[in-house]
Amino acid sequence: MNSQLKKGLIEYCVLAALAHQDSYGYEIVKQINHQIEITESTLYPILKRLETSKRVSTYSKIHNGRLRKYYQLTDEGQESIQQFLNDWKQVEAIQQYIKGSVENAAS
């Protein structure tokens, strides 16, 4: 997959992972890695960007005697997912145009 396309999709995969429940970095990687390959070193800058843009919020909680940072989807994050899904309809239309053009050129 094109790296620029992948980069854009990872943010929405992270947001989607948080749609069902709050989570922490390692668990988010495990959850989305079967869809799109990601490492923790890639994830944390994305989470920071999402936090800065107020699409996720954070809180800390003690787990096994250690403080763990959890990420939570905000209303802005939910709206961002909805906007992505709406925009994706345009992406599909463009993909159909490209596919049709290529198929017609091959005929």
C-alpha positions as CSV (number, residue, x, y, z in Angstrom):
1,M,0.0,0.0,0.0
2,N,1.2,3.5,-0.8
3,S,2.8,5.0,2.4
4,Q,0.9,8.3,2.1
5,L,-2.5,6.5,1.9
6,K,-1.5,4.2,4.7
7,K,-0.5,7.1,6.9
8,G,-3.9,8.7,6.5
9,L,-5.8,5.5,7.2
10,I,-3.9,4.7,10.3
11,E,-5.4,7.7,12.2
12,Y,-8.9,6.5,11.5
13,C,-8.0,2.9,12.4
14,V,-6.8,4.2,15.8
15,L,-10.0,6.3,16.2
16,A,-12.0,3.2,15.3
17,A,-10.1,1.1,17.8
18,L,-11.2,3.6,20.5
19,A,-14.9,3.7,19.4
20,H,-15.8,0.6,21.5
21,Q,-13.7,1.2,24.6
22,D,-10.8,3.2,26.0
23,S,-7.4,1.6,25.5
24,Y,-3.7,2.0,25.8
25,G,-0.9,2.0,23.3
26,Y,0.1,-1.7,23.2
27,E,-3.5,-2.8,23.1
28,I,-4.3,-0.4,20.2
29,V,-1.4,-1.8,18.2
30,K,-2.6,-5.4,18.8
31,Q,-6.2,-4.5,17.9
32,I,-5.5,-2.8,14.6
33,N,-2.3,-4.7,13.4
34,H,-4.4,-7.3,11.7
35,Q,-5.9,-4.6,9.5
36,I,-2.9,-2.3,8.9
37,E,0.7,-2.9,10.1
38,I,1.7,-0.5,12.9
39,T,4.3,-0.3,15.6
40,E,4.2,1.5,18.9
41,S,6.8,3.9,17.7
42,T,4.5,4.9,14.9
43,L,1.4,4.9,17.1
44,Y,2.5,7.3,19.8
45,P,3.1,10.3,17.5
46,I,-0.4,9.7,16.0
47,L,-2.0,9.5,19.4
48,K,-0.2,12.8,20.3
49,R,-1.6,14.4,17.1
50,L,-5.1,13.1,17.9
51,E,-4.8,14.4,21.4
52,T,-3.6,17.9,20.2
53,S,-6.6,18.0,17.8
54,K,-8.9,17.0,20.6
55,R,-10.1,13.9,18.9
56,V,-8.9,11.8,21.8
57,S,-8.4,12.6,25.5
58,T,-6.2,10.8,28.0
59,Y,-6.3,9.7,31.6
60,S,-4.0,7.5,33.7
61,K,-4.9,4.5,35.7
62,I,-2.9,2.1,37.8
63,H,-2.6,-1.4,36.3
64,N,-0.5,-4.1,38.1
65,G,1.2,-1.4,40.2
66,R,2.2,0.8,37.2
67,L,0.6,3.9,35.9
68,R,-0.9,3.3,32.4
69,K,-2.0,6.0,30.0
70,Y,-5.4,5.3,28.5
71,Y,-6.8,7.0,25.4
72,Q,-10.5,7.8,25.0
73,L,-12.4,8.9,21.9
74,T,-14.0,12.3,22.2
75,D,-17.0,13.7,20.5
76,E,-14.6,15.4,18.0
77,G,-13.1,12.0,17.4
78,Q,-16.5,10.5,16.7
79,E,-17.3,13.3,14.3
80,S,-14.0,12.8,12.6
81,I,-14.8,9.2,12.0
82,Q,-18.2,10.2,10.5
83,Q,-16.6,12.7,8.3
84,F,-14.1,10.1,7.1
85,L,-16.9,7.7,6.3
86,N,-18.7,10.4,4.3
87,D,-15.5,11.4,2.5
88,W,-14.9,7.8,1.7
89,K,-17.9,7.7,-0.6
90,Q,-16.1,10.3,-2.8
91,V,-12.9,8.1,-2.7
92,E,-15.0,5.2,-3.9
93,A,-16.4,7.3,-6.8
94,I,-12.9,8.4,-7.8
95,Q,-11.7,4.8,-7.6
96,Q,-14.6,3.7,-9.9
97,Y,-13.7,6.5,-12.4
98,I,-10.0,5.4,-12.4
99,K,-10.9,1.7,-12.8
100,G,-13.4,2.5,-15.6
101,S,-10.8,4.6,-17.4
102,V,-8.2,1.9,-17.2
103,E,-10.6,-0.8,-18.3
104,N,-11.8,1.3,-21.2
105,A,-8.3,2.0,-22.3
106,A,-7.5,-1.7,-22.3
107,S,-10.4,-2.5,-24.6
